[in-house]
Amino acid sequence: MEPPRLLDLAIKALVDNIDNLDKDLVKTIIVPFRQKMLKEMLEMARNHYLNCDRQDDHKDKLWPMLPFLINSKIYTKLDTLCLMVCPCYTVTNSRFQEFIRCLKVNTPNLRKLRIHRPTQNGEYSLEERELNSIMQLKNLTILEIRSVRVPLSRISDISRRCEKLKRLEANDVTIDVELSSATFGDDFAYFYIRAFEFYRGRMSLIMQRKMLTRNPIFKDDKHFVHLSLRPRNNQEILHLAQLFPEKLNEIWLDSSQMENIDEFPHLPHLKKAIIICNSKSVHVLRCFMKRNGESLQELSLCDVDIKDKIAFSDIFNCCPNLQSLSLHCCTLSANDAPFDAMQQLKQFSWCSMNKESCDKVAFSSILSAPLLEDVRISVPKIDFSDNATIIARIQKREILQNIKQIRMFRTMNLIAEDEDASYLTSFTELENAFASVISAGPL
């Protein structure tokens, strides 16, 4: 083995004693060796897991050196994820913040900045001085802050001060100001807000100056706002849903923790909704559809049970402009979809792998929707009691005149063995009728 070189020994001594040395002096003497040291440090970070026994309480030598190593006006991208080394590392929040504070001086021309917490076992935050450093990055176009706490008030400041910013993402935002649409500014066209922990004063968000969604139902909208929430009471719904009363296009609502609601707010521009229910929150679903069903074009429901007495007629009478309806783990109480309220329906999906359900499901009334193009059925048990009538109407081309695709999957059916042959026959007959109409093509 070759003896260590004097330069390597000097660099090791510098790294080991960095906290005890004069910082200005280090900045001066390290310049000729900066690139060499940075390369070796990043190589160590990438390969550390190969030699780590995860038994020692590591003391991180990488982060104290970073303010001296990452220092160049030509840097345009920085991702701190590449600096995460080992779960045994101990990196204090103050050490992490020290590095972020250096960015405005060390890398003033950054365009893309992705900040991740340096270890999995610590709490990290960006506060006044760190956020002021970020706001000095005048060329910044993309900013992502992952698993690092940041106050909403300063997120708002960054969005205004960094004039070239195109995308801002933060998934651990503390709500430290009164919420309103003005909180987020008017220069962004796309908002994705998730407020699962609103009761704890936490949320996550994505903001983009240009429209991001490719869903055709939003193609004419100048703004897009998606809101995901898991409220515990009526007040949380009212507070969150009214953030963007004139802009909210899409909502993801888990109402399973609610039993009642006085009145759901009216959201006139809402086009898509995903609602997760259970037996105690079905009243929330009814209030939502009654208040906002008219504007909906896409609706997805999950965990609606037959005992909740929700029928196709309840859905379509409240939501007559639906183009897409998806049911997941649902058993509806009536196969009574009204023809007059299905004039816009093009896609229908009913999927459930809940093999414990003892209820057969029927969907034949949906097949009368005049514009229906795409059907997907994957449920444990299907009610084929009106098979003969439906197959005859298919053969006469009275229904499914615009159909392009039908996928029907036979899953494990909980039926008596002596009924299995009859069930399979009915399934095959309907499947063949679907195949024939698909091969014939739209009228």
Secondary structure as UniProt FT lines:
FT   HELIX           6..16
FT   HELIX           18..20
FT   HELIX           23..29
FT   HELIX           31..33
FT   HELIX           34..51
FT   TURN            63..65
FT   HELIX           66..69
FT   TURN            73..74
FT   STRAND          77..79
FT   HELIX           80..83
FT   TURN            87..88
FT   HELIX           93..101
FT   HELIX           103..106
FT   TURN            108..109
FT   STRAND          112..116
FT   TURN            120..121
FT   HELIX           128..135
FT   TURN            138..139
FT   STRAND          142..146
FT   STRAND          149..151
FT   HELIX           152..161
FT   TURN            163..164
FT   STRAND          167..174
FT   HELIX           181..184
FT   STRAND          190..195
FT   TURN            196..197
FT   HELIX           198..200
FT   STRAND          202..208
FT   HELIX           216..218
FT   TURN            219..220
FT   STRAND          224..229
FT   HELIX           234..241
FT   TURN            245..247
FT   STRAND          248..254
FT   TURN            256..257
FT   TURN            268..269
FT   STRAND          272..276
FT   TURN            279..280
FT   HELIX           282..292
FT   HELIX           293..295
FT   STRAND          298..302
FT   HELIX           306..308
FT   HELIX           312..318
FT   TURN            320..321
FT   STRAND          324..328
FT   HELIX           339..341
FT   TURN            343..344
FT   STRAND          347..351
FT   TURN            355..356
FT   HELIX           364..368
FT   TURN            370..371
FT   STRAND          374..378
FT   TURN            385..386
FT   HELIX           387..395
FT   TURN            396..397
FT   TURN            401..402
FT   STRAND          405..408
FT   HELIX           417..440
//
